[in-house]
Amino acid sequence: MSNFKPLKREEVNEANQAIFDNLEKAVGFVPNLYATYAHSNNALANYLNFANTKTSLNAKQKEVVNLAVSQVNNCEYCLAAHTAIGKMNGFTDEQILELRSGKASFDSKLDALAKFAKNVTENRGATDEEVGNNFLNNGWTKENLIDAIVLVGDKTISNYVHSTTKIPVDFPAAQPLEATV
């Protein structure tokens, strides 16, 4: 939809202005995707509250899920953003590409997480039993399983917002996955 654009601070309500100010302080800018959520008076706060809730997954593990889900959903915005965040969390370019493909040969536990996130996303929650068992057999708990599914939902929301609005990507573009295959 070409009629969507990220909003500027002066175009949003007071609550979203406060969020924009906090994002400027924390990140240095307001990412276009968040500025697009602000078309709703409530969605930006609701999404950030959801995305920032406590979870049993650490930041690096969350990026495994974010990268796998964003690849399945083919979200160029989230792939770009989470490639940058993945690097900030210690992943190499090669590892990021592998995680996007739903695997992690460099770490068996992360491999099970990447495969699980990809499978949940591809099958819209109807996870293959073998993939779920592999997840649990690689040291993950049932709490981790539920938290990973919640994170799949979180990332899918952003993937869908970008896929619908097509707002400009304001992170360095992610390398095409097919170029590495």
Summary of the structure (lengths in Angstrom):
residues: 181
radius of gyration: 16.5
end to end distance: 31.0
largest distance: 51.1
contacts: 546
relative contact order: 0.16
helix: 66%
strand: 0%
